[in-house]
Amino acid sequence: MENFQYTGINKLGKRVSGVMPANNEQELEQKLRNNGVDLLTAKQKTKGFSFSSANKISRKDIISVTFQIEQLMRAGVPLMEILDDLKDSFESDAVKQMLASIYESMEGGNTFSSSLKEYEKDFGEVYISLVSVGEQTGNLEDILLDLANMLKWEDELVSKAKKVMIYPAIVAIVVISVVILMMLFVVPELLGFITSMGGELGFATTSLIWTSDFIQTYILELIITPFIFVFILKWWRKQSPEFRVKSDEKALKIPIIGEVLYKLKLARVANSLAVMYSSGVSFPEALRMASVTAGNKYLEGNILRSVDMIEQGKPIFESFEEADVFPSMAVRMVKVGELSGGMDIALKNVSYFYDREAKELIEKIEPTIEPLLTVIMGFIVGWIMIAVLGPIYDTIAQVQL
């Protein structure tokens, strides 16, 4: 089945365009006619590499679709009519194609949740499972609202995680780039003048000469090595599940950044678990699905171990403690929730607690990065000044004597 870029006229006489999968133009025309659109032009889309993200379904698209379906269903509009209207209201071709495909699947007799499975990569297992629960219980509107809020909250968490990782990385790249440029172009000119004066060179000057020579000699290796290292690391993580678990565990122990990521992941797991459990999913099954949302194989393994313990009859808080799922503070909160019968509330509190702690850490980290950058740059500039001006001062002193 190929994707076709089409233009047509809808029931209101308005010109519409989009992308729709079909085996040929005749099938495309029939599909569009079933949707009340008369085909004008059709062109098969070629598959190829593109830097554009126009053909990708983003998390924000899923959030927008979820909110709109929930609000329209709550207003009494049938789901099929909602999908039929929504597929022409988005600018993204990928979203139009997705909604058209879901509409056609449901038109063929499939449920909403089974129709979403074609796009499981975009919606996720948790989303589809909860939609299925909503269909079975007749509580789909409330579950869609919970899902939309959860996805919106998770999107904010992802933004925070990127912020805390990307900004220090950019700062490090800037510092390293400045040092390399100075060692390649500025320092050699200065050192050529210094060595021509003769005299004894101090440690600062000899170390600067050595550093400059090293960078000039191995500049290509210094640039290529980080990319090779990242490639090998990714390849090794794919090939070895044990290494992936170990590397994910080490990532959570990186100074400062690891602590922030750990708390953000705990908040995400607790929030997903609370939404699923309050929607009627059994606790072990909800916990099993929530383990995937951690995005960390080490944490996922710990959570799955706790699932086995719970299914064997152990209390939830004891299973969490033995499997090292949550820190002691969170385990105590879960214990209170389990003994009082308010587990969903307790999990929401755990999520709020670690989300707030992660935010506070990020707020503390950000103001320290600029002064740290200033100190590092000051140290480098001071080193170069001492290395350059020291021999000049010694030469002038000898001339005066």
C-alpha positions as CSV (number, residue, x, y, z in Angstrom):
1,M,0.0,0.0,0.0
2,E,1.4,3.4,-1.1
3,N,0.7,6.9,0.2
4,F,-1.0,9.3,-2.2
5,Q,-0.9,13.1,-2.0
6,Y,-4.4,14.3,-3.1
7,T,-6.5,17.4,-3.5
8,G,-10.3,17.3,-3.7
9,I,-13.6,19.0,-3.0
10,N,-15.5,18.1,0.2
11,K,-19.3,18.1,0.9
12,L,-19.2,21.9,1.6
13,G,-17.6,22.7,-1.7
14,K,-14.3,23.5,0.0
15,R,-11.0,22.5,-1.5
16,V,-9.1,20.0,0.7
17,S,-5.7,18.2,0.5
18,G,-3.9,15.5,2.4
19,V,-2.2,12.1,2.3
20,M,-4.0,8.8,2.3
21,P,-2.8,5.2,1.9
22,A,-4.2,3.2,-1.0
23,N,-3.1,0.4,-3.4
24,N,-3.9,2.5,-6.5
25,E,-5.7,5.7,-7.6
26,Q,-9.0,3.9,-8.0
27,E,-9.0,2.7,-4.4
28,L,-8.0,6.2,-3.3
29,E,-10.9,7.7,-5.2
30,Q,-13.3,5.3,-3.6
31,K,-12.0,5.9,-0.1
32,L,-12.3,9.7,-0.6
33,R,-15.8,9.3,-2.1
34,N,-16.8,7.3,1.0
35,N,-15.6,10.3,3.1
36,G,-17.6,12.8,1.0
37,V,-14.6,14.1,-1.0
38,D,-14.5,14.2,-4.8
39,L,-10.9,13.6,-6.0
40,L,-9.3,16.3,-8.2
41,T,-5.6,15.3,-8.4
42,A,-3.6,12.5,-6.9
43,K,0.2,11.9,-6.8
44,Q,2.1,9.0,-5.3
45,K,4.5,10.1,-2.6
46,T,8.0,8.9,-3.1
47,K,9.8,7.5,-0.1
48,G,13.1,9.2,0.6
49,F,15.3,10.8,3.3
50,S,14.1,14.1,4.4
51,F,15.3,16.5,7.1
52,S,11.8,17.8,7.5
53,S,9.6,16.5,10.4
54,A,6.4,17.2,8.5
55,N,5.8,13.5,8.0
56,K,6.3,12.6,11.6
57,I,3.6,12.5,14.3
58,S,4.8,14.4,17.3
59,R,3.8,14.0,21.0
60,K,2.1,17.4,20.7
61,D,0.0,16.1,17.8
62,I,-1.1,13.1,19.9
63,I,-2.0,15.5,22.8
64,S,-4.0,17.8,20.6
65,V,-5.9,14.8,19.0
66,T,-6.7,13.4,22.4
67,F,-7.9,16.6,23.9
68,Q,-10.2,17.3,20.9
69,I,-11.7,13.8,20.8
70,E,-12.4,14.0,24.5
71,Q,-14.0,17.4,24.3
72,L,-16.2,16.5,21.3
73,M,-17.2,13.2,22.8
74,R,-18.2,14.9,26.0
75,A,-20.3,17.3,23.9
76,G,-22.2,14.3,22.5
77,V,-20.6,14.0,19.1
78,P,-20.2,10.4,17.9
79,L,-16.6,9.2,17.6
80,M,-16.8,8.4,13.9
81,E,-18.0,11.9,13.1
82,I,-15.2,13.3,15.3
83,L,-12.5,11.4,13.3
84,D,-14.2,12.3,10.0
85,D,-14.0,16.1,10.9
86,L,-10.6,16.0,12.6
87,K,-8.8,14.4,9.7
88,D,-9.2,17.6,7.6
89,S,-8.5,20.1,10.5
90,F,-4.7,19.3,10.9
91,E,-2.0,20.8,8.7
92,S,0.3,17.8,9.2
93,D,0.0,15.2,6.4
94,A,1.1,12.4,8.8
95,V,-1.7,13.3,11.3
96,K,-4.3,13.4,8.5
97,Q,-3.2,10.1,7.2
98,M,-3.3,8.6,10.7
99,L,-6.8,9.8,11.4
100,A,-8.1,8.7,8.0
101,S,-6.6,5.2,8.6
102,I,-8.2,4.9,12.0
103,Y,-11.5,6.1,10.6
104,E,-11.3,3.5,7.8
105,S,-10.4,0.7,10.3
106,M,-13.4,1.6,12.5
107,E,-15.6,1.8,9.5
108,G,-14.6,-1.8,8.7
109,G,-15.8,-2.9,12.1
110,N,-12.8,-2.6,14.4
111,T,-12.9,-0.9,17.8
112,F,-11.1,2.4,18.5
113,S,-8.4,0.7,20.5
114,S,-7.7,-2.0,17.9
115,S,-7.6,0.7,15.2
116,L,-4.9,2.5,17.2
117,K,-2.6,-0.5,17.2
118,E,-1.5,0.3,13.7
119,Y,0.1,3.4,15.3
120,E,1.3,1.8,18.5
121,K,4.7,3.4,18.1
122,D,3.1,6.9,18.2
123,F,0.5,6.3,20.9
124,G,2.3,3.7,23.0
125,E,1.1,0.5,24.7
126,V,-0.2,2.4,27.8
127,Y,-2.4,4.7,25.8
128,I,-4.0,1.9,23.7
129,S,-4.5,-0.3,26.8
130,L,-6.3,2.5,28.6
131,V,-8.5,3.3,25.6
132,S,-9.5,-0.4,25.6
133,V,-10.4,-0.2,29.2
134,G,-12.5,2.9,28.5
135,E,-14.4,1.2,25.7
136,Q,-15.2,-1.8,28.0
137,T,-16.3,0.3,30.9
138,G,-18.1,3.1,28.9
139,N,-15.8,5.6,30.5
140,L,-13.8,6.6,27.5
141,E,-14.2,10.4,27.8
142,D,-12.7,10.4,31.3
143,I,-9.9,8.1,30.4
144,L,-9.0,10.3,27.3
145,L,-8.9,13.3,29.6
146,D,-6.6,11.5,32.0
147,L,-4.4,10.4,29.0
148,A,-4.3,13.9,27.5
149,N,-3.2,15.4,30.9
150,M,-0.7,12.6,31.4
151,L,0.8,13.1,27.9
152,K,1.0,16.9,28.5
153,W,2.7,16.4,31.8
154,E,5.1,13.8,30.3
155,D,5.9,16.3,27.4
156,E,6.9,18.9,30.1
157,L,9.1,16.3,31.8
158,V,10.9,15.4,28.5
159,S,11.5,19.2,27.9
160,K,13.0,19.5,31.4
161,A,15.2,16.5,30.9
162,K,16.4,17.8,27.6
163,K,17.0,21.2,29.1
164,V,19.2,19.9,31.9
165,M,21.2,17.7,29.5
166,I,21.5,19.9,26.4
167,Y,22.5,23.2,28.0
168,P,25.6,21.8,29.8
169,A,26.5,19.9,26.6
170,I,26.3,23.2,24.5
171,V,28.4,25.0,27.1
172,A,31.0,22.2,27.0
173,I,31.1,22.3,23.2
174,V,31.6,26.1,23.2
175,V,34.5,25.9,25.7
176,I,36.2,23.0,23.9
177,S,35.7,24.8,20.5
178,V,37.3,28.0,21.8
179,V,40.2,26.1,23.3
180,I,40.8,24.2,20.0
181,L,40.6,27.4,17.9
182,M,43.1,29.2,20.2
183,M,45.5,26.2,20.1
184,L,45.3,26.0,16.3
185,F,45.5,29.6,15.3
186,V,46.4,32.0,18.1
187,V,48.8,30.2,20.4
188,P,51.2,29.0,17.6
189,E,51.7,32.7,16.5
190,L,52.5,33.8,20.0
191,L,54.8,30.8,20.8
192,G,56.7,31.4,17.6
193,F,57.6,34.9,18.8
194,I,58.5,33.7,22.3
195,T,60.8,30.9,21.2
196,S,62.6,33.3,18.9
197,M,63.6,35.4,21.9
198,G,65.5,32.5,23.4
199,G,65.9,32.0,27.1
200,E,64.5,29.3,29.5
201,L,60.8,28.4,29.3
202,G,58.8,27.8,32.4
203,F,56.3,24.9,33.0
204,A,53.3,27.0,31.9
205,T,54.9,27.8,28.6
206,T,56.2,24.2,27.9
207,S,52.8,22.7,28.8
208,L,51.1,25.2,26.4
209,I,53.5,24.3,23.6
210,W,52.9,20.6,24.2
211,T,49.1,21.1,24.2
212,S,49.2,23.2,21.1
213,D,51.4,20.6,19.2
214,F,49.2,17.7,20.4
215,I,46.0,19.4,19.1
216,Q,47.6,20.4,15.8
217,T,48.9,16.8,15.2
218,Y,45.8,14.9,16.3
219,I,43.0,17.3,15.4
220,L,41.2,14.9,13.1
221,E,41.4,12.1,15.7
222,L,40.1,14.4,18.4
223,I,37.1,15.4,16.3
224,I,36.3,11.8,15.0
225,T,36.8,9.9,18.3
226,P,33.7,11.2,20.1
227,F,31.5,10.2,17.2
228,I,33.1,6.7,17.0
229,F,32.6,6.3,20.8
230,V,28.9,7.2,20.5
231,F,28.4,4.9,17.6
232,I,30.1,2.0,19.4
233,L,28.1,2.7,22.6
234,K,24.8,2.6,20.7
235,W,25.8,-0.5,18.8
236,W,26.8,-2.3,22.0
237,R,23.6,-1.3,23.8
238,K,21.6,-2.9,20.9
239,Q,23.7,-6.0,20.9
240,S,24.0,-6.7,24.6
241,P,21.0,-6.4,26.9
242,E,23.3,-6.8,29.9
243,F,25.4,-3.8,28.8
244,R,22.3,-1.7,28.2
245,V,21.1,-2.4,31.8
246,K,24.5,-1.5,33.2
247,S,24.9,1.6,31.1
248,D,21.3,2.8,32.1
249,E,22.3,2.2,35.8
250,K,25.5,4.2,35.4
251,A,23.6,7.0,33.6
252,L,21.4,7.5,36.7
253,K,24.6,7.9,38.8
254,I,26.2,10.7,36.7
255,P,26.8,13.6,39.1
256,I,24.0,16.1,39.3
257,I,22.4,15.2,35.9
258,G,21.8,11.6,36.9
259,E,19.9,12.6,40.0
260,V,17.6,14.9,38.0
261,L,16.9,12.2,35.4
262,Y,16.3,9.6,38.2
263,K,13.7,11.8,39.8
264,L,12.0,12.7,36.5
265,K,11.8,9.0,35.6
266,L,10.3,8.1,39.1
267,A,7.7,10.8,38.7
268,R,6.8,9.6,35.2
269,V,6.4,5.9,36.4
270,A,4.4,6.9,39.4
271,N,2.1,9.2,37.4
272,S,1.5,6.5,34.7
273,L,0.8,3.9,37.3
274,A,-1.7,6.1,39.1
275,V,-3.6,6.9,35.9
276,M,-3.8,3.2,34.9
277,Y,-4.7,1.9,38.4
278,S,-7.4,4.6,38.9
279,S,-8.8,3.6,35.4
280,G,-9.4,0.1,36.5
281,V,-6.3,-1.8,35.3
282,S,-5.1,-4.4,37.9
283,F,-2.1,-3.2,39.9
284,P,0.4,-5.8,38.6
285,E,-0.6,-5.2,35.0
286,A,-0.5,-1.4,35.4
287,L,2.9,-1.7,37.0
288,R,4.1,-3.9,34.2
289,M,3.0,-1.4,31.6
290,A,4.3,1.6,33.6
291,S,7.8,-0.1,33.6
292,V,8.1,0.7,29.9
293,T,7.4,4.4,30.5
294,A,10.6,4.7,32.6
295,G,12.7,4.6,29.4
296,N,15.5,2.9,31.4
297,K,16.2,-0.8,31.4
298,Y,17.7,-0.8,34.8
299,L,14.6,0.7,36.4
300,E,12.4,-1.4,34.2
301,G,14.1,-4.6,35.5
302,N,13.6,-3.5,39.1
303,I,9.9,-2.8,38.5
304,L,9.3,-6.1,36.8
305,R,11.0,-7.9,39.8
306,S,8.6,-6.1,42.1
307,V,5.7,-7.3,39.8
308,D,6.8,-10.9,40.4
309,M,6.9,-10.4,44.1
310,I,3.4,-8.8,44.2
311,E,2.0,-11.7,42.2
312,Q,3.5,-14.1,44.7
313,G,1.5,-12.4,47.4
314,K,4.0,-9.9,48.9
315,P,2.7,-6.4,50.0
316,I,3.3,-3.7,47.4
317,F,5.5,-1.5,49.6
318,E,7.7,-4.5,50.6
319,S,8.1,-5.5,46.9
320,F,9.1,-2.0,46.0
321,E,11.6,-1.8,48.8
322,E,13.2,-5.2,48.0
323,A,13.3,-4.6,44.2
324,D,14.7,-1.1,44.7
325,V,12.0,0.6,42.7
326,F,11.5,3.7,44.7
327,P,13.6,5.4,47.5
328,S,12.6,5.0,51.1
329,M,10.5,8.2,51.2
330,A,8.4,7.0,48.2
331,V,8.1,3.5,49.7
332,R,6.6,5.0,52.9
333,M,4.1,7.0,50.9
334,V,3.1,3.9,49.0
335,K,2.8,1.9,52.2
336,V,0.4,4.5,53.6
337,G,-1.6,4.4,50.4
338,E,-1.8,0.6,50.4
339,L,-2.9,0.3,54.0
340,S,-5.4,3.1,53.7
341,G,-6.9,2.0,50.3
342,G,-5.8,5.2,48.6
343,M,-3.0,3.8,46.4
344,D,-3.9,6.0,43.4
345,I,-3.7,9.2,45.6
346,A,-0.4,8.0,47.1
347,L,1.1,7.4,43.7
348,K,0.0,10.9,42.5
349,N,1.7,12.3,45.6
350,V,4.9,10.4,44.8
351,S,4.8,11.8,41.2
352,Y,4.2,15.3,42.5
353,F,7.0,15.0,45.1
354,Y,9.7,13.9,42.6
355,D,8.6,16.2,39.9
356,R,8.9,19.1,42.3
357,E,12.4,17.9,43.5
358,A,13.6,17.6,39.9
359,K,12.4,21.1,39.1
360,E,14.2,22.5,42.2
361,L,17.4,20.7,41.1
362,I,17.2,22.1,37.6
363,E,16.6,25.6,39.0
364,K,19.7,25.2,41.1
365,I,21.9,23.8,38.3
366,E,21.1,26.5,35.6
367,P,22.4,29.5,37.5
368,T,25.7,27.8,38.3
369,I,26.5,26.9,34.7
370,E,27.4,30.4,33.5
371,P,29.7,31.2,36.5
372,L,31.3,27.8,36.0
373,L,31.9,28.6,32.3
374,T,33.4,32.0,33.3
375,V,35.8,30.3,35.7
376,I,36.9,27.7,33.2
377,M,37.4,30.3,30.5
378,G,39.2,32.6,32.9
379,F,41.5,29.7,33.9
380,I,42.4,29.0,30.2
381,V,43.0,32.6,29.4
382,G,45.1,33.1,32.6
383,W,47.2,30.0,31.7
384,I,47.9,31.4,28.2
385,M,48.7,34.8,29.5
386,I,51.2,33.4,32.0
387,A,52.7,31.1,29.4
388,V,53.1,34.0,26.9
389,L,53.9,36.9,29.2
390,G,56.2,35.0,31.6
391,P,59.1,34.5,29.1
392,I,58.7,38.1,27.8
393,Y,58.9,39.5,31.3
394,D,62.0,37.3,32.0
395,T,63.7,38.5,28.8
396,I,63.0,42.2,29.6
397,A,64.4,41.6,33.2
398,Q,67.6,40.1,31.8
399,V,68.1,43.0,29.4
400,Q,67.8,45.5,32.2
401,L,70.4,43.7,34.2
